[in-house]
Amino acid sequence: MKRLIQVLKIYPLVFLIVFASCTDLLDQDPYGEIDNEKAIETINDAQTALIGIYGELMRDYWGRNAILFGDIMTDNCFPARSYNDHAEFQRYIYSSSSSEIGSIWLTLYSNVNKANNIINVIDGLSGSNSKKNDIKGQALALRAYAYMELSKWFSPAYSINKEGLGVPIVLQKSNDAKPLRASLEETYTQIESDLLAADGLLVQKTEVTEESVKYMTLWAVKSLLARFYLYKGEYQKAVDYATEVISSNRFSIYGNINDLANMLRNDKGSEIIFQIGYTTSDYGNPLSGFYYDVKLSSTPRVQYVPAMRLTNLYKQFGAANSSKFGTEDIRFRNGGFFITKTTTENWESMICYKYPGNPALLEGLNMPKIIRLPELYLIRAEAYSYLDKDTEALADYNALRKKRIENYVNETGLKGSKLKDEIYNERMRELCFEGFYWFDLKRAGKGFEKSPTDEELEYIDISGANIKLEANSYRWLWPIPSVELNGNQNIQKNPGY
């Protein structure tokens, strides 16, 4: 406990001290993390502190929650009949006292603080300017990412209400900070500033390697800028940054099932721009534990099952390809994004297979892919469609589908709202179970309703079925955690809680 209090003393938000009762996680030394009270005096200290940021994020946030909640809180899947952790999220009955919400707030602001510690001293250290720029660039990108994620959960989508509240912006260490929430505009300005600064500091490496994609490289930052500008509605900038990544020719999309399956299982491949960098000795919170858990048996234990509404999308090919079947889409083939199996509870279904367990890692882990090249094609296609450049948007839509669907014939008649809808559907096909869909619904101003078929009722938890969330529901904003509310009288609540 003594070390816990030492660590908590300098966190910028007062709620962290209140959170001290949750000691199981906090009493552990983060992967490669130095004690926060030890000054960063050398470049090596700064590098070690940077590794600590990655380590903390991979432990719970990147490794599980950021990916999991983006899908189980939607109509992409149903809870299985016998097992379904995090029921409060998929049923939308969470509150400000929910431990996972407090943990996410804690983790992301802890990373903001760690990034601040680096950013605020790195320029004054002696040593190679190129090395300092690389460390600072990564720290800036990680801080921007933390603020992007905080605003995703706790603020309105910029496209829906840019006048809304953002999150507290903390750039300096303070022992007694009780910050107000910034506006969403101010939050987005800070994110943009950090990403642009990172883009100016990081340098282009000569090649992309299995090791380099575990860090915030220049290509990862440019990809985040494309994502950020899409979310902000600055579509030409989204196009420009997506084009830089696509045109670099350092990444490519797979067009056969073997390469796709190898990437998912072994966490290696030309589509990957940024992924979690687990090592062979790391323990984590494997996503396979929710979708395809075979740690104890070759028969999978499943907590969340893909909805037929989602899997049926892979059988919809468009007018030019109407004679095709689902299996011509390599993502839909057994061993692609899905696999059909009998589970430990003796029911058979199509199961998410994006996290089959890397045999080189422990406990069924895979390295979640935070950015893949197909997302950049989808960002550019969507941005083009909102710039009324349907020809260019359709070209990107077709380029991705031509890789994923055997003998694909380019669609030629899509335009306007129909094209936008199909790009949206393609995001569901390509990015399902990677944490995108909940925010895609939110930024599009769409609600959803879970409506199971008779077949699905045979194996799902009925308490997680027939859930409806209107587009204007206050539940699209998570509550500010009670531990922050209790310690910071200045913080503004979200409505409805």
C-alpha positions in Angstrom: 0.0 0.0 0.0 2.9 2.4 0.7 4.0 2.2 -2.9 0.4 2.6 -4.1 0.1 5.9 -2.3 3.5 7.0 -3.6 2.3 6.3 -7.2 -1.0 8.0 -6.7 0.3 11.2 -5.2 1.2 12.9 -8.5 -1.7 11.8 -10.7 -3.4 14.8 -12.1 -7.0 14.0 -11.2 -8.0 13.7 -7.5 -10.2 10.7 -8.1 -7.2 8.5 -8.4 -6.6 8.7 -4.7 -10.1 7.7 -4.0 -9.6 4.7 -6.3 -6.9 3.3 -4.0 -9.1 0.6 -2.7 -8.8 -1.2 -6.0 -5.3 -2.4 -5.2 -5.0 -5.7 -7.0 -4.1 -4.1 -10.3 -2.4 -1.0 -8.9 -0.1 -2.8 -6.6 1.5 -4.6 -9.6 4.4 -2.9 -11.3 3.3 -1.9 -14.8 5.3 -3.6 -17.5 8.6 -1.7 -17.7 7.2 1.2 -15.8 9.5 3.3 -13.6 8.2 4.8 -10.3 6.4 8.0 -11.1 8.3 10.0 -8.4 11.7 9.2 -10.0 12.7 12.1 -12.2 13.2 11.5 -15.9 16.8 12.6 -16.1 18.2 10.8 -19.2 16.9 9.6 -22.6 17.0 6.1 -21.2 14.7 7.1 -18.4 12.3 8.7 -21.0 12.4 5.5 -23.1 11.6 3.4 -20.1 8.7 5.7 -19.1 7.4 5.5 -22.7 7.4 1.7 -22.6 5.4 2.0 -19.3 2.6 3.7 -21.2 2.4 0.9 -23.8 2.5 -1.6 -21.0 -0.3 -0.1 -19.0 -2.6 0.3 -22.1 -2.0 -3.3 -23.2 -2.9 -4.7 -19.9 -6.6 -4.0 -19.9 -7.6 -1.2 -22.2 -6.1 -2.1 -25.6 -6.0 -5.7 -24.5 -9.7 -6.0 -23.8 -12.1 -3.2 -22.9 -11.5 -0.8 -25.8 -12.1 -3.6 -28.3 -14.8 -5.6 -26.4 -17.2 -2.9 -25.4 -17.3 -1.4 -28.9 -19.2 -4.5 -30.1 -21.0 -6.2 -27.1 -22.8 -2.9 -26.6 -24.4 -3.1 -30.0 -26.5 -5.4 -32.2 -23.4 -7.0 -33.6 -23.7 -9.9 -31.1 -25.8 -11.5 -28.4 -24.7 -12.8 -25.0 -24.5 -16.6 -24.9 -26.9 -18.5 -22.7 -24.5 -19.7 -20.1 -21.7 -17.2 -19.9 -21.6 -13.5 -20.4 -19.4 -11.2 -18.4 -19.9 -7.5 -18.5 -23.7 -7.9 -18.7 -24.2 -4.4 -17.3 -22.7 -3.0 -20.6 -24.5 -5.1 -23.1 -27.8 -4.4 -21.2 -27.1 -0.7 -20.7 -27.6 -0.8 -17.0 -24.2 0.6 -15.9 -23.9 3.6 -13.6 -21.3 6.0 -12.4 -20.2 3.4 -9.8 -19.4 0.8 -12.4 -15.9 -0.4 -11.8 -15.0 -0.8 -15.4 -15.9 2.8 -16.2 -13.8 4.0 -13.3 -11.0 1.7 -14.5 -11.1 3.1 -18.1 -11.1 6.7 -16.8 -8.2 5.8 -14.5 -6.1 4.0 -17.2 -6.5 6.7 -19.8 -5.7 9.6 -17.5 -2.8 7.7 -16.0 -1.5 7.5 -19.5 -2.1 11.2 -20.1 0.0 11.9 -17.0 2.8 9.6 -18.0 2.9 11.1 -21.4 3.0 14.6 -19.8 6.0 13.6 -17.7 7.9 12.8 -20.9 6.7 15.7 -23.1 7.4 18.3 -20.4 11.1 17.3 -19.9 12.4 15.6 -23.0 13.6 18.7 -24.8 15.9 19.6 -21.9 17.6 16.3 -21.8 21.1 15.8 -23.3 21.5 13.4 -26.1 20.5 12.7 -29.7 17.8 15.1 -31.0 16.5 12.3 -33.3 16.0 10.0 -30.4 14.4 12.7 -28.3 12.0 13.5 -31.2 11.1 9.9 -31.6 10.2 9.5 -27.9 8.4 12.8 -27.7 6.5 12.0 -30.9 5.3 8.7 -29.6 4.3 10.3 -26.2 2.3 13.0 -28.0 0.5 10.4 -30.1 -0.3 8.3 -27.1 -1.7 11.3 -25.3 -3.8 12.2 -28.3 -5.1 8.7 -28.5 -6.0 8.7 -24.8 -8.0 11.9 -25.3 -9.7 10.5 -28.4 -10.8 7.5 -26.4 -12.0 9.5 -23.4 -14.1 11.7 -25.6 -15.5 8.7 -27.5 -17.0 7.2 -24.3 -17.8 10.3 -22.2 -18.6 13.0 -24.8 -21.0 13.4 -27.7 -19.8 12.6 -31.2 -18.5 15.8 -32.8 -20.7 15.2 -35.8 -23.8 15.2 -33.6 -23.1 17.9 -31.0 -19.8 19.7 -31.4 -21.0 22.3 -28.8 -21.1 19.6 -26.1 -18.8 18.9 -23.2 -15.4 17.2 -23.8 -13.2 15.9 -21.0 -10.7 17.6 -18.6 -7.5 18.5 -20.4 -4.5 18.0 -18.1 -1.1 18.9 -19.5 0.9 19.6 -16.3 1.4 17.6 -13.1 -0.7 18.8 -10.1 -1.2 17.3 -6.7 -4.6 18.9 -6.1 -6.1 19.5 -9.5 -9.9 19.6 -9.7 -10.3 20.4 -13.4 -13.5 21.4 -15.2 -14.4 19.6 -18.4 -13.2 21.3 -21.5 -15.6 21.8 -24.4 -15.6 19.1 -27.0 -14.1 21.7 -29.4 -11.3 22.3 -27.0 -10.7 18.6 -26.6 -10.6 18.0 -30.3 -8.2 21.0 -30.7 -5.9 19.4 -28.2 -6.0 16.0 -30.0 -5.3 17.6 -33.3 -2.4 19.6 -31.9 -0.8 16.5 -30.4 -1.2 14.4 -33.5 0.1 17.1 -35.8 3.1 17.7 -33.5 3.8 13.9 -33.5 3.5 13.8 -37.3 6.2 16.5 -37.4 8.6 14.8 -35.0 8.4 11.1 -36.1 10.5 10.1 -39.1 9.8 7.7 -41.9 11.5 4.4 -41.3 13.1 2.6 -44.2 10.8 -0.5 -43.7 7.9 -1.8 -41.7 8.8 -4.7 -39.5 7.0 -7.0 -37.1 8.6 -5.0 -34.3 7.9 -1.5 -35.6 4.1 -2.0 -35.8 4.0 -2.4 -32.0 4.7 1.3 -31.6 3.3 4.6 -32.6 5.2 5.1 -35.9 4.8 7.9 -38.4 2.3 5.6 -40.3 0.3 5.0 -37.2 0.1 8.7 -36.5 -1.0 9.5 -40.1 -3.6 6.8 -39.8 -4.9 8.3 -36.5 -5.1 11.7 -38.2 -7.2 10.2 -41.0 -9.5 8.6 -38.4 -9.6 11.8 -36.3 -10.5 14.1 -39.3 -13.2 11.6 -40.4 -14.7 11.8 -36.9 -14.4 15.6 -37.0 -16.0 15.9 -40.4 -13.0 17.5 -42.1 -13.2 15.1 -45.0 -10.6 16.4 -47.3 -8.0 16.2 -44.5 -9.2 12.6 -43.8 -8.7 11.8 -47.5 -5.2 13.4 -47.6 -3.9 11.5 -44.6 -5.5 8.2 -45.6 -3.9 8.6 -49.1 -0.4 9.2 -47.6 -0.7 5.8 -45.8 -2.3 3.9 -48.7 0.2 5.4 -51.3 3.2 4.6 -49.2 3.0 1.0 -50.5 4.3 -0.2 -47.2 1.1 -2.1 -46.4 -1.2 -4.3 -48.4 -4.6 -6.1 -48.1 -4.8 -9.8 -48.2 -6.8 -11.5 -50.9 -6.7 -15.1 -49.8 -8.0 -17.0 -46.8 -4.6 -18.5 -45.8 -2.8 -15.1 -45.5 -5.8 -13.6 -43.7 -6.0 -16.5 -41.2 -2.3 -16.4 -40.6 -2.5 -12.7 -39.7 -5.3 -13.3 -37.2 -3.6 -16.3 -35.5 0.1 -15.3 -35.6 -0.3 -11.5 -35.5 1.9 -11.0 -38.5 1.1 -9.5 -41.8 1.2 -6.7 -44.3 -2.2 -5.2 -43.3 -1.1 -4.3 -39.8 -0.2 -0.7 -39.2 -0.3 -0.7 -35.4 -1.0 -3.6 -33.0 -0.5 -4.5 -29.3 3.0 -5.7 -28.7 2.7 -8.7 -26.4 5.8 -10.8 -25.8 6.0 -14.5 -25.1 6.1 -13.9 -21.4 3.3 -11.4 -21.1 0.0 -12.2 -19.5 -3.1 -10.2 -20.6 -6.8 -10.3 -20.8 -7.3 -12.3 -24.0 -10.3 -11.4 -26.2 -10.5 -15.0 -27.0 -11.9 -15.5 -23.5 -15.1 -13.8 -24.7 -15.4 -15.0 -28.3 -13.4 -18.3 -28.7 -12.0 -19.6 -25.4 -10.1 -22.9 -25.8 -7.7 -22.6 -22.9 -9.2 -25.5 -21.0 -10.6 -27.5 -23.8 -10.5 -27.9 -27.6 -14.2 -27.3 -27.5 -14.7 -23.5 -27.4 -16.4 -21.7 -24.5 -18.2 -18.7 -25.9 -19.6 -15.7 -24.1 -20.7 -13.5 -27.1 -22.1 -14.8 -30.3 -22.2 -12.9 -33.7 -25.7 -11.9 -34.6 -27.1 -13.4 -37.8 -28.0 -9.8 -38.8 -24.2 -9.3 -39.1 -23.2 -12.6 -40.6 -25.9 -12.2 -43.3 -24.2 -9.0 -44.5 -21.5 -11.2 -46.0 -24.0 -12.8 -48.3 -25.0 -9.4 -49.8 -22.8 -8.7 -52.8 -24.6 -6.0 -54.8 -26.2 -5.9 -58.2 -23.0 -6.8 -60.2 -22.3 -9.8 -57.9 -25.8 -11.0 -57.1 -25.1 -14.7 -58.1 -22.4 -15.1 -55.5 -22.5 -17.0 -52.2 -21.2 -16.0 -48.8 -18.2 -18.3 -49.0 -16.8 -16.3 -51.8 -16.0 -13.6 -49.3 -12.8 -14.9 -47.6 -13.7 -13.2 -44.4 -16.9 -15.3 -44.1 -15.2 -18.6 -44.8 -14.6 -21.1 -42.0 -11.3 -19.9 -40.3 -11.5 -16.4 -41.6 -13.3 -13.9 -39.4 -15.6 -16.6 -38.2 -15.7 -20.4 -37.6 -18.6 -22.7 -37.0 -18.2 -24.9 -34.0 -20.1 -26.8 -31.3 -19.4 -25.1 -28.0 -18.9 -26.4 -24.4 -22.6 -26.0 -23.9 -23.4 -28.3 -26.8 -24.9 -25.7 -29.2 -23.5 -25.0 -32.6 -23.1 -21.6 -34.1 -20.9 -19.3 -36.1 -18.3 -17.9 -33.7 -16.0 -14.9 -34.0 -12.6 -16.2 -34.9 -10.6 -12.9 -35.0 -8.8 -14.0 -31.8 -8.1 -17.7 -32.1 -5.0 -17.5 -29.8 -1.4 -17.1 -31.0 0.4 -20.3 -30.2 3.6 -18.3 -29.5 1.8 -16.3 -26.7 0.4 -17.2 -23.3 -3.2 -17.8 -22.2 -4.8 -17.6 -25.6 -3.6 -14.1 -26.3 -3.6 -12.4 -29.6 -2.3 -8.9 -30.4 -5.3 -6.7 -31.0 -4.9 -4.8 -34.2 -5.6 -1.1 -33.4 -5.1 0.0 -37.0 -5.2 -2.0 -40.2 -4.9 -0.9 -43.8 -8.5 -1.8 -44.7 -9.7 0.9 -42.3 -7.8 3.5 -44.3 -9.6 2.5 -47.5 -12.9 2.8 -45.6 -12.0 6.1 -44.1 -11.1 7.5 -47.5 -14.2 6.0 -49.1 -16.5 7.5 -46.5 -14.8 10.9 -46.7 -15.0 11.0 -50.5 -18.7 10.2 -50.3 -19.3 13.2 -48.0 -17.3 15.4 -50.4 -19.8 14.3 -53.1 -16.9 12.4 -54.9 -18.9 9.2 -55.5 -16.6 7.9 -58.2 -13.5 8.1 -55.9 -15.5 6.7 -53.0 -16.8 3.8 -55.1 -13.3 3.0 -56.3 -12.0 2.5 -52.7 -15.1 0.5 -51.8 -14.5 -1.8 -54.8 -10.7 -2.0 -54.2 -11.3 -3.5 -50.7 -14.1 -5.8 -51.8 -12.1 -7.0 -54.8 -9.4 -8.2 -52.3 -11.9 -9.9 -50.0 -14.3 -11.5 -52.5 -13.2 -14.0 -55.1 -14.1 -13.2 -58.7 -15.6 -9.9 -57.6 -17.0 -7.6 -60.3 -16.7 -3.9 -59.6 -20.0 -2.2 -58.7 -20.8 0.7 -60.9 -24.2 2.1 -60.0 -23.8 3.0 -56.3 -24.0 6.7 -55.5 -25.4 9.2 -52.9 -27.0 7.8 -49.8 -27.0 4.3 -51.1 -23.2 4.4 -51.5 -22.9 5.8 -48.0 -25.0 3.0 -46.6 -22.9 0.4 -48.4 -19.7 1.9 -47.1 -21.2 1.8 -43.6 -22.1 -1.9 -44.2 -18.6 -2.6 -45.3 -17.2 -1.1 -42.2 -19.3 -3.7 -40.3 -18.1 -6.6 -42.4 -14.4 -5.6 -42.2 -14.1 -4.1 -38.7 -16.5 -6.2 -36.6 -15.2 -7.2 -33.2 -12.4 -4.7 -33.4 -14.2 -2.1 -31.3 -15.4 0.3 -33.9 -19.1 -0.3 -34.3 -20.5 1.4 -31.2 -18.9 4.7 -32.1 -19.8 4.3 -35.7 -23.5 4.1 -34.6 -23.0 7.1 -32.3 -21.3 9.4 -34.8 -23.9 8.5 -37.5 -26.7 9.3 -35.1 -28.2 5.8 -35.4 -29.9 3.8 -32.7 -30.2 0.0 -32.8 -32.4 -2.8 -31.7 -31.4 -6.4 -30.9 -34.0 -8.7 -32.4 -33.0 -12.3 -32.2 -34.3 -14.9 -34.6 -36.0 -18.1 -33.4 -32.7 -20.0 -34.1 -30.7 -17.5 -32.1 -33.1 -17.9 -29.1 -31.9 -21.5 -28.8 -28.4 -20.4 -27.5 -28.5 -16.8 -26.4 -29.2 -15.3 -23.0 -32.8 -13.9 -23.4 -32.1 -11.1 -20.9 -29.6 -9.7 -23.4 -32.1 -9.9 -26.3 -34.7 -7.4 -27.4 -32.6 -4.4 -26.2 -33.3 -1.1 -28.0 -31.3 2.1 -27.8 -32.7 5.1 -29.5 -30.4 7.5 -31.3 -31.1 10.3 -28.8 -30.7 8.2 -25.7 -28.5 9.7 -22.9 -26.8 6.2 -22.7 -24.6 7.1 -25.7 -22.6 9.1 -23.1 -21.0 7.1 -20.3 -21.4 8.5 -16.8 -18.5 10.3 -15.3 -17.2 7.8 -12.7 -18.4 8.3 -9.1 -14.8 8.2 -7.8 -14.1 11.4 -9.9 -17.4 13.0 -8.9 -16.7 12.4 -5.2 -13.3 13.9 -5.3 -13.8 16.8 -7.8 -16.7 19.1 -7.1 -15.9 21.0 -10.3 -16.5 18.1 -12.7 -19.7 18.3 -14.7 -21.9 15.2 -14.9 -23.4 13.8 -18.0 -27.2 14.0 -18.2 -29.4 11.2 -17.1 -27.1 9.7 -14.4 
